[in-house]
């Protein structure tokens, strides 16, 4: 058995576990993260907006004063949703 990493026609990185006699890396057992297109992106946009407002991040200067503010807003908006995909 061998593990191969490849990029599909849409530009997504893929992992396949291949038997020794498999000739094509697109065959075999595919491994990868859950499908993030299942996330409700409209809700994420709203919640990210609200997280930025809640952290008073309105201007570039606000962002410079709060170095972790944007990162914190993004993580608080996405983390539980992405972990939820793994739980399904």
NUGULUM-991597 format. One line per 4 residues: number of its first residue (from 1); for each residue z, x, y of N, C-alpha, C, O, CB. Coordinates in Angstrom, 3 decimals, always signed. Glycine has a CB too. Layout:
<rokols>
NUM	Z:X:Y:Z:X:Y:Z:X:Y:Z:X:Y:Z:X:Y ~ ...
</rokols>
This chain:
<rokols>
1	+0.000:+0.849:-1.182:+0.000:+0.000:+0.000:+0.000:+0.891:+1.240:+0.597:+1.967:+1.264:+1.227:-0.964:+0.001 ~ -0.686:+0.406:+2.257:-0.682:+1.132:+3.522:-0.674:+0.124:+4.660:-1.137:-1.007:+4.518:-1.908:+2.087:+3.631 ~ -0.142:+0.560:+5.781:-0.081:-0.279:+6.979:-1.102:+0.253:+7.963:-1.166:+1.455:+8.225:+1.360:-0.296:+7.607 ~ -1.901:-0.656:+8.508:-2.908:-0.255:+9.479:-2.769:-1.096:+10.743:-2.475:-2.290:+10.685:-4.326:-0.393:+8.886
5	-2.983:-0.461:+11.863:-2.934:-1.120:+13.175:-4.359:-1.158:+13.708:-5.069:-0.154:+13.657:-1.961:-0.369:+14.180 ~ -4.781:-2.312:+14.218:-6.142:-2.452:+14.701:-6.173:-3.453:+15.847:-5.193:-4.158:+16.090:-7.085:-2.891:+13.564 ~ -7.290:-3.513:+16.546:-7.466:-4.427:+17.679:-8.585:-5.397:+17.327:-9.680:-4.987:+16.942:-7.788:-3.647:+19.010 ~ -8.293:-6.708:+17.465:-9.302:-7.709:+17.113:-10.322:-7.872:+18.246:-10.233:-7.207:+19.278:-8.629:-9.065:+16.799
9	-11.278:-8.757:+18.037:-12.362:-8.958:+19.006:-11.878:-9.485:+20.349:-12.573:-9.347:+21.356:-13.380:-9.910:+18.442 ~ -10.681:-10.093:+20.375:-10.127:-10.631:+21.617:-9.219:-9.633:+22.329:-8.679:-9.936:+23.393:-9.357:-11.905:+21.330 ~ -9.048:-8.443:+21.750:-8.227:-7.412:+22.370:-6.770:-7.403:+21.940:-5.970:-6.639:+22.481:-8.287:-7.565:+23.827 ~ -6.409:-8.251:+20.961:-5.031:-8.292:+20.468:-4.803:-7.201:+19.442:-5.634:-6.984:+18.560:-4.709:-9.663:+19.862
13	-3.670:-6.512:+19.558:-3.283:-5.544:+18.533:-2.825:-6.307:+17.303:-2.118:-7.309:+17.413:-2.162:-4.585:+19.048 ~ -3.225:-5.835:+16.138:-2.874:-6.479:+14.872:-2.336:-5.430:+13.904:-2.645:-4.244:+14.017:-4.102:-7.214:+14.259 ~ -1.537:-5.882:+12.964:-1.030:-5.045:+11.879:-1.420:-5.734:+10.574:-1.249:-6.944:+10.431:+0.540:-4.830:+11.982 ~ -1.937:-4.969:+9.636:-2.246:-5.488:+8.299:-1.634:-4.553:+7.272:-1.666:-3.332:+7.422:-3.791:-5.626:+8.079
17	-1.079:-5.146:+6.229:-0.612:-4.379:+5.083:-1.701:-4.486:+4.032:-2.018:-5.574:+3.552:+0.782:-4.898:+4.544 ~ -2.268:-3.344:+3.682:-3.427:-3.320:+2.801:-3.077:-2.746:+1.430:-2.246:-1.848:+1.305:-4.551:-2.511:+3.435 ~ -3.728:-3.285:+0.421:-3.663:-2.665:-0.902:-4.515:-1.404:-0.857:-5.383:-1.263:+0.004:-4.154:-3.649:-2.033 ~ -4.273:-0.527:-1.750:-5.013:+0.740:-1.768:-6.517:+0.537:-1.918:-7.301:+1.361:-1.447:-4.507:+1.617:-2.897
21	-6.932:-0.560:-2.572:-8.360:-0.785:-2.790:-9.009:-1.682:-1.733:-10.208:-1.948:-1.818:-8.567:-1.390:-4.146 ~ -8.242:-2.158:-0.731:-8.841:-2.939:+0.357:-9.715:-2.019:+1.205:-9.309:-0.915:+1.567:-7.738:-3.622:+1.235 ~ -10.920:-2.493:+1.513:-11.847:-1.672:+2.284:-11.829:-1.997:+3.766:-12.140:-1.133:+4.586:-13.238:-1.837:+1.754 ~ -11.480:-3.199:+4.123:-11.557:-3.659:+5.510:-10.152:-3.917:+6.026:-9.365:-4.602:+5.371:-12.430:-4.939:+5.632
25	-9.828:-3.369:+7.206:-8.474:-3.525:+7.726:-8.141:-4.953:+8.142:-6.972:-5.267:+8.366:-8.280:-2.615:+8.894 ~ -9.139:-5.823:+8.249:-8.856:-7.212:+8.597:-8.396:-8.006:+7.387:-7.957:-9.148:+7.522:-10.084:-7.865:+9.209 ~ -8.493:-7.403:+6.190:-8.002:-8.041:+4.976:-6.549:-7.654:+4.770:-5.983:-6.906:+5.567:-8.860:-7.645:+3.746 ~ -5.967:-8.139:+3.745:-4.578:-7.813:+3.468:-3.640:-8.803:+4.126:-4.062:-9.848:+4.623:-4.262:-6.406:+3.934
29	-2.386:-8.467:+4.124:-1.346:-9.334:+4.685:-1.147:-8.979:+6.146:-0.772:-7.856:+6.482:-0.009:-9.197:+3.898 ~ -1.405:-9.952:+7.008:-1.243:-9.713:+8.449:+0.209:-9.906:+8.852:+0.871:-10.847:+8.414:-2.154:-10.653:+9.270 ~ +0.686:-9.016:+9.682:+2.032:-9.105:+10.228:+1.906:-9.123:+11.746:+0.982:-8.537:+12.311:+2.937:-7.916:+9.738 ~ +2.845:-9.802:+12.398:+2.812:-9.799:+13.855:+3.849:-10.744:+14.420:+4.516:-11.471:+13.685:+1.429:-10.178:+14.359
33	+3.976:-10.725:+15.726:+4.935:-11.609:+16.384:+4.455:-13.060:+16.324:+3.302:-13.324:+15.982:+5.152:-11.176:+17.850 ~ +5.338:-13.991:+16.655:+4.917:-15.394:+16.688:+3.886:-15.628:+17.798:+3.727:-14.810:+18.704:+6.138:-16.318:+16.892 ~ +3.211:-16.737:+17.703:+2.164:-17.105:+18.655:+2.783:-17.523:+19.982:+3.365:-18.604:+20.079:+1.288:-18.240:+18.092 ~ +2.664:-16.676:+21.011:+3.273:-16.981:+22.308:+2.527:-18.065:+23.082:+3.024:-18.553:+24.097:+3.340:-15.731:+23.144
37	+1.339:-18.444:+22.610:+0.654:-19.554:+23.274:+1.385:-20.871:+23.029:+1.102:-21.875:+23.682:-0.798:-19.657:+22.785 ~ +2.330:-20.862:+22.080:+3.130:-22.057:+21.820:+4.180:-22.293:+22.906:+4.781:-23.365:+22.964:+3.808:-21.944:+20.463 ~ +4.403:-21.298:+23.763:+5.378:-21.467:+24.845:+4.846:-22.462:+25.870:+3.639:-22.556:+26.092:+5.693:-20.107:+25.522 ~ +5.750:-23.192:+26.483:+5.378:-24.151:+27.532:+5.316:-23.394:+28.859:+6.319:-23.264:+29.562:+6.404:-25.354:+27.607
41	+4.127:-22.901:+29.188:+3.977:-22.038:+30.357:+4.212:-22.777:+31.666:+4.616:-22.149:+32.645:+2.604:-21.422:+30.367 ~ +3.975:-24.079:+31.725:+4.282:-24.840:+32.945:+5.787:-24.820:+33.211:+6.213:-24.643:+34.352:+3.774:-26.306:+32.824 ~ +6.589:-24.999:+32.166:+8.046:-24.925:+32.319:+8.487:-23.519:+32.698:+9.401:-23.348:+33.504:+8.745:-25.360:+31.026 ~ +7.846:-22.520:+32.124:+8.201:-21.133:+32.428:+7.925:-20.820:+33.889:+8.741:-20.175:+34.547:+7.426:-20.164:+31.522
45	+6.790:-21.265:+34.403:+6.449:-21.042:+35.809:+7.509:-21.679:+36.710:+7.979:-21.054:+37.661:+5.043:-21.618:+36.132 ~ +7.880:-22.918:+36.408:+8.904:-23.606:+37.205:+10.231:-22.867:+37.144:+10.861:-22.624:+38.173:+9.088:-25.049:+36.717 ~ +10.655:-22.507:+35.933:+11.951:-21.846:+35.776:+11.963:-20.457:+36.401:+12.989:-20.034:+36.934:+12.312:-21.749:+34.305 ~ +10.848:-19.743:+36.346:+10.777:-18.436:+37.002:+10.871:-18.604:+38.510:+11.585:-17.856:+39.178:+9.473:-17.702:+36.623
49	+10.164:-19.568:+39.038:+10.255:-19.863:+40.475:+11.708:-20.133:+40.861:+12.216:-19.573:+41.833:+9.362:-21.080:+40.848 ~ +12.364:-20.991:+40.095:+13.752:-21.339:+40.408:+14.684:-20.141:+40.277:+15.636:-20.012:+41.046:+14.228:-22.461:+39.498 ~ +14.420:-19.260:+39.307:+15.241:-18.051:+39.154:+15.056:-17.114:+40.343:+16.019:-16.495:+40.796:+14.887:-17.319:+37.845 ~ +13.845:-17.003:+40.848:+13.599:-16.169:+42.029:+14.278:-16.754:+43.260:+14.864:-16.019:+44.055:+12.091:-16.023:+42.280
53	+14.203:-18.062:+43.419:+14.896:-18.719:+44.534:+16.404:-18.533:+44.392:+17.085:-18.236:+45.374:+14.542:-20.230:+44.591 ~ +16.926:-18.702:+43.192:+18.355:-18.550:+42.953:+18.866:-17.154:+43.259:+20.048:-16.975:+43.552:+18.668:-18.892:+41.534 ~ +17.986:-16.165:+43.194:+18.356:-14.781:+43.504:+17.957:-14.392:+44.929:+18.029:-13.220:+45.301:+17.702:-13.827:+42.504 ~ +17.537:-15.380:+45.722:+17.119:-15.170:+47.121:+16.023:-14.115:+47.249:+16.059:-13.280:+48.153:+18.319:-14.758:+47.968
57	+15.055:-14.158:+46.347:+13.939:-13.218:+46.368:+12.716:-13.911:+46.958:+11.904:-14.496:+46.240:+13.635:-12.678:+44.941 ~ +12.605:-13.833:+48.279:+11.543:-14.539:+48.994:+10.475:-13.603:+49.542:+9.319:-14.000:+49.694:+12.133:-15.341:+50.122 ~ +10.857:-12.349:+49.843:+9.927:-11.398:+50.448:+9.963:-10.083:+49.663:+10.831:-9.861:+48.819:+10.278:-11.155:+51.948 ~ +9.002:-9.234:+49.967:+8.974:-7.915:+49.346:+10.240:-7.124:+49.693:+10.767:-6.381:+48.865:+7.721:-7.141:+49.793
61	+10.707:-7.294:+50.904:+11.934:-6.609:+51.325:+13.128:-7.085:+50.490:+13.990:-6.285:+50.127:+12.203:-6.854:+52.832 ~ +13.178:-8.387:+50.185:+14.244:-8.913:+49.322:+14.196:-8.239:+47.948:+15.229:-7.889:+47.377:+14.115:-10.454:+49.170 ~ +12.993:-8.068:+47.439:+12.825:-7.440:+46.126:+13.282:-5.984:+46.173:+13.931:-5.506:+45.243:+11.351:-7.525:+45.664 ~ +12.948:-5.281:+47.251:+13.371:-3.885:+47.387:+14.888:-3.762:+47.460:+15.454:-2.803:+46.934:+12.741:-3.260:+48.628
65	+15.555:-4.716:+48.104:+17.023:-4.693:+48.203:+17.685:-5.026:+46.869:+18.795:-4.569:+46.598:+17.499:-5.678:+49.274 ~ +17.023:-5.807:+46.046:+17.583:-6.214:+44.758:+16.695:-5.656:+43.650:+15.864:-6.379:+43.101:+17.701:-7.774:+44.653 ~ +16.860:-4.396:+43.323:+15.983:-3.709:+42.381:+15.880:-4.411:+41.026:+14.810:-4.423:+40.418:+16.470:-2.303:+42.177 ~ +16.959:-4.984:+40.557:+16.940:-5.638:+39.242:+16.678:-7.135:+39.329:+16.622:-7.812:+38.302:+18.252:-5.401:+38.531
69	+16.517:-7.657:+40.527:+16.380:-9.095:+40.704:+15.185:-9.704:+40.007:+15.316:-10.717:+39.320:+16.301:-9.403:+42.133 ~ +14.018:-9.101:+40.174:+12.796:-9.641:+39.565:+12.871:-9.514:+38.048:+12.541:-10.453:+37.324:+11.540:-8.910:+40.105 ~ +13.304:-8.358:+37.575:+13.423:-8.145:+36.129:+14.399:-9.140:+35.527:+14.131:-9.724:+34.477:+13.876:-6.707:+35.824 ~ +15.511:-9.327:+36.180:+16.517:-10.273:+35.698:+15.973:-11.700:+35.671:+16.232:-12.449:+34.729:+17.770:-10.208:+36.575
73	+15.226:-12.071:+36.695:+14.641:-13.419:+36.753:+13.653:-13.628:+35.605:+13.657:-14.675:+34.959:+13.934:-13.648:+38.111 ~ +12.814:-12.634:+35.359:+11.825:-12.738:+34.280:+12.514:-12.816:+32.926:+12.185:-13.672:+32.105:+10.859:-11.542:+34.312 ~ +13.468:-11.923:+32.695:+14.161:-11.922:+31.403:+14.926:-13.217:+31.168:+14.913:-13.754:+30.061:+15.117:-10.740:+31.320 ~ +15.593:-13.722:+32.206:+16.365:-14.952:+32.016:+15.454:-16.142:+31.733:+15.859:-17.100:+31.075:+17.226:-15.236:+33.250
77	+14.237:-16.077:+32.228:+13.284:-17.159:+32.018:+12.629:-17.092:+30.644:+12.396:-18.129:+30.023:+12.222:-17.126:+33.092 ~ +12.332:-15.900:+30.165:+11.542:-15.751:+28.948:+12.335:-15.464:+27.675:+11.951:-15.929:+26.601:+10.571:-14.674:+29.146 ~ +13.407:-14.726:+27.765:+14.085:-14.205:+26.569:+14.406:-15.290:+25.545:+14.008:-15.174:+24.385:+15.363:-13.504:+26.970 ~ +15.114:-16.337:+25.949:+15.531:-17.348:+24.956:+14.338:-18.102:+24.375:+14.372:-18.523:+23.219:+16.507:-18.346:+25.593
81	+13.293:-18.270:+25.168:+12.108:-18.963:+24.649:+11.384:-18.118:+23.594:+10.961:-18.638:+22.561:+11.146:-19.302:+25.801 ~ +11.248:-16.834:+23.856:+10.573:-15.964:+22.891:+11.406:-15.821:+21.629:+10.862:-15.866:+20.525:+10.298:-14.581:+23.504 ~ +12.713:-15.649:+21.768:+13.593:-15.576:+20.592:+13.506:-16.872:+19.810:+13.532:-16.851:+18.579:+15.062:-15.294:+21.008 ~ +13.403:-18.004:+20.501:+13.248:-19.286:+19.839:+12.016:-19.364:+18.959:+12.041:-19.995:+17.903:+13.199:-20.370:+20.853
85	+10.911:-18.709:+19.398:+9.704:-18.676:+18.571:+9.964:-17.947:+17.254:+9.458:-18.352:+16.208:+8.552:-18.000:+19.331 ~ +10.743:-16.884:+17.304:+11.066:-16.140:+16.071:+11.939:-16.976:+15.128:+11.870:-16.821:+13.909:+11.787:-14.815:+16.416 ~ +12.749:-17.849:+15.695:+13.649:-18.670:+14.862:+12.906:-19.770:+14.131:+13.381:-20.247:+13.100:+14.745:-19.285:+15.717 ~ +11.769:-20.179:+14.628:+11.016:-21.296:+14.021:+10.444:-20.914:+12.685:+9.786:-21.730:+12.040:+9.894:-21.755:+14.939
</rokols>
